[in-house]
Amino acid sequence: MSTVNPVKTTLLTLVMVLPALASPQEEIVSLVKNIQRADYEGNRPELDKLHTRLSQFHAGPNASRVHYWLGFAKWRRALNGFNDGADPEEIAADLTRAFAAFEQALGSDPRFHDARIAAASCLGNLIFLNQSSPDKIRDLVTRSSALLREAAAADPGNPRLFWVRGPTYWWTPAERGGGQGKAVEAYEKGLAAAANAAPPADPLEPSWGKPELLMNLAWSYLNRSQPDLAKARDYARQALELVPYWHYVRDILAPQIEAAAKRAK
C-alpha cells in the first residue's frame, strides 16, 4: 500500500494556491498605474507613498522610465497642491525634486523627450512661485524655453507638449506671440494628436494627455475673456467620461462651470 507524504502534500497545496510572485517589471507597471490614479484622485499622501515604493527600482534596466514616473509623482503632487492650497514652499520642493528626477531620466536616455517636456513644466510652475524674484524668473524662463524648443524640434506631435505649452501661451500677451486663442488652439491640436496616437507597446511609456487636454479646454472656455460655458461644460463632461474619479474636474472645475452658468442667467 502506498503512503502519502504529508510534507509533500502541504508544499504542493501551497504552490497551487499561492499566486505567482510579480516580476520587478510587473510591480513597476502596477506602481505607475497607481501613481496615475492617485494623481487623478488628488491623493497627495498616496503619491508620496507610491514614490517611495517605486524608488527602489531606480537603478534597474528601466531606469529612465522609473525616474520619469518618480518625477511624475512629485510633479502631480505639486499640481494637486495648487488645487488644495498647500504651502507654496512644499509645492516648490516637490517641483524641484520632480525636475531632478526628469533630469535623471534624460541622463539615462537623452532622446526621452517626454522627460524634457515634464521638466519644462516643473520650471514653468516654479516661475509662478517666484514672481517676486526677477533674476530667478529670467533663469527659469531661459531653461524652460530651451527644453521646450528641443522637445518641439524632436517630437512636435507629442500631445503632452501641447498640454505643457498651452499655459505659456495663455499667460503671454498676444503681441508677444501668445494669447488665449493660441492656448486653445494648442490644446485642440494636442487633442487631435492624442486621438491619432497609437497605444505604446511598453506600458512604462507615457501615453496620458487626452483627459488633461479636455480638462484644459474646459478651464480655458470657462476663464477666457468671453466665456463659452456650453463648451466648458462639454469638455469637462468628456474628461469625466474618460476619468470619472478625477477629483479636480468633478469636485472643483465642474462646479465652477455650473456656478458661472447660474451667474450668467
Secondary structure, DSSP 8 states (H G I E B T S, - for coil): -----HHHHHHHHHHHHS-----HHHHHHHHHHHHHHHHHHT-HHHHHHHHHHHGGGTTSTTHHHHHHHHHHHHHHHHHHHHHHT--HHHHHHHHHHHHHHHHHHHHH-TT-HHHHHHHHHHHHHHHHHTTT-HHHHHHHHHHHHHHHHHHHHH-TT-HHHHHHHHHHHHHS-GGGT--HHHHHHHHHHHHHHHHH----SSTTS----HHHHHHHHHHHHHHSSS--HHHHHHHHHHHHHH-TT-HIIIIIIHHHHHHHHHHH-
